[in-house]
Amino acid sequence: MTEFFETFNNGARHLREEQEFQKVNVAQAKRGGSGPQPLDLESGRIVLVHPGHTAPGLAVDVRRASATDHPAVARLRVRAQLDAEGLSPDHEWLDRLRDVEHDDQESQVWVAIQREAVVASLVWCPPGHSPRRLPADTVDVWMVTVDPETSGQAVLRALLDNAIARARAGGARTMVVSWLPGAVPGARLRHALGLVRDASLDWEPAPDIVQQAYRLDL
């Protein structure tokens, strides 16, 4: 119902995105809060706790996907593609999206966990592992999907903060993030992350399947 209402009221969508962004754009915890959690690059995890809350169920846990996460990631990716592009349920590209194991072998699949469920995912390609030709010092991030029933902007911020931290730690100089045109996040979040639109990096992983690219200079 919220998405239907926002279709006819851009102001409502902006207000929701602003509220979700404020959940993570906090550097100091409120009274009794635990504050931002440190990024553990060794484990590949980042835990984001909503300001003013300490309940584990409200945290966002970002980690490398396990084999048991793959079915949930596949469902999330297919749903996002259908919602964004309106493909027919038997489109051959959907079979590619379901092959999460392939992406995790060729690159890395990362997930955001909230209340013990997969609520977002992306494919993180180290330099030299992208399915397309990019400079040798570039990390490629694509198939970025978020469950629309979650606090999408907050979850996405945690997932991308982790991706950026790992790219910097590995010495990359640039990171490219690609979305389906209908799934690109709000301008405020893109600006906060430093993502700049770069149409020259748009690409089609399959015929008529467009990925819209944004660049971050690290």
N, C-alpha and C positions, 0 to 999 in steps of 0.2 A: 504494500500500500504506500509506503514511504517513497519508493522509487517512482510509482505512478504519479504521486502528487508532485514530486520534484521535476517531472517531465514538463509540467506547466508552470513551475515556479522556480526560476533559477536562484532567487534569493534564498529559498529554503534549502537548496542544495549547498549554497555557499555557507550558510549558517551551520549546517551539519558538518561540513568539512572543517570549518574553523574550530568547532567544538572538539572534533576528533583530533585535530592537530594539536590543540592545547593540552590534550592528555599526555602527549609525549614531549612537548616543547617546554619542559620544566627542568631547570638545572639544580633546583634546591627543593628538597622534600618539604612537605607541609609538616606541621607538628605531629610527631609520632610516626612519621613515614620513614622508610628505610633508605629513600633516595635512589639515584641511578645505580644500577649494579655494574661492577667492572666487567669489561669484555675479556673473556678468557680465550685467547687465540689458540692455546694448546688444545683445548677441547672443542673449539669452534662454536662455543655457545655464547649467547648474550641473553640475559634475562631482564625484561623491562617490566617494572611494577608501576601500575597506574598511580599517579600522585594521590596521597591520602589513603591508600589501601595497602594492606600487607597480606591479604588472603592469597594463598598460592593459586587459587583458581582464576584470579584476575591478572596474573602475570603472563607475559608472552615469552616463551622459550624458543629460541632459534637454534637449530642444530642441523647437522647433515642427516638426510633422510635415511632411514633404515629400510630393509626389504619389506618389513611389515607396514611401512608407511605408503608404499607404492600404490596399492589400490585406492587409497584415499586421495593421493595426489592425482591419479588418473581421473577420478570422478570430478575433482575440482577443476582440472584443466579442461575437460570436455564441457562441463557446465559453463565455464567462463567463455569458451569459444562459441558455444551455441547462443549465449546471451548477447555477446558482442557482435557476432556476424550473422546470426540467423541461418546457419547452415542446416541442411537436412540431416537428420539423425544417422543416415547411412553414408555420409560423405567420407571419402577415404582418408582425409586428413585427421579425422577423429581417431582412427586406428593408430596413427602416428602419435597422437597425444597420449594414448593409453599405454604406449611403450615406455614407461618411466624407467624401467630397468636399463634400456639402451642408453638413455641420457645419463644415468648414474654411472654407467661404465665408461662412456666416452668423455663425460665431463663430471659435474657434481650437481646433484639435486639437493637443495636446502629447503627446510620447512619451518614454518612458525607454528608452534603448538600453544593452544589456549584451552584450558579446561580439559586437558588430555586428548584434544582432537586437533587434527591438521586443519588449519584455517587459512594458510597461505603457502605458496611454494614458488621457487624459481630455479632455473638452471644457471649455474655459475661455471663459466668456462675459463680456465686459466689461459694465459697467453699460449697460443699455438694449438689450443684444443677447440676453438670455435668451429662450427659447421660452415662458416664463411671465411673469406680472406680478410684479415684485419692486421694492423701493424703488430710486430712481435712483442711490444710492450703494453698490449691492450687486453684487458679482461672483458669478456662478453657475457652479458646477463640477459636472458630472455625467458620466454614462457612464464612471465611474472603473473601470478594469479592470486586472488584474494576471495575468500568466501564473503559474499555480499551481506550475509547475516551477522557478520562480526563488526567490530569497530575498525573498518577497513583501513583508514588512514593511519591509525595507531599501530596496527599490526604490520602494515606495509613499511612504516618508518623503521620498526625494529628489524625487519627482514633486510631492508636495504642498508641500514647502518652496519649490519654484520657483513654484508657483501662488500661495502666500501672499505671497512676496516681490514678485511682479509686481502683485498686488492692492494692497499697501501703497504701492508705488512710484507707482501710478496714482491714489492718493488715495482709494481705496474705504474705506468705514467698516465694511463687513460682507462676509463671504464665506460662501456657503452651499455645502456639499458634499453630494451625494446619491449613495447607493448602492442597488443591489438589496439587499433584506433579507438574502439569503444570502451577500452579499459584503462586509458591513461589517467593517472591520478590528478587531483586538483593542482592548480598553479602554485598555491602556497607551499604545499609539500615539495613540489619539484624545486622551487626556489630555495627552500630551506636545505635541501640536499645538494644544491649546486648543479642540478641537471639542466642542460641547455639543449633545446631542440636542434637536431642536425639531420635535415632531410636527406643529405648525401649518404647517410648510413642506413636509411630505410632498406628493407630487404624482404624477399618473399621466400620463406622456407619451403613453400609448395605453391603451385599455380593458384593465383588469386587470393593467397593468404598473406596479407601485408603485416609486417612488423614495423611500427613507428619508433624511430630511434631518438634517444637523448644521450648526450655526452657529458661526462664529468672528467675534468682535468684534475688529476691527483697531485 
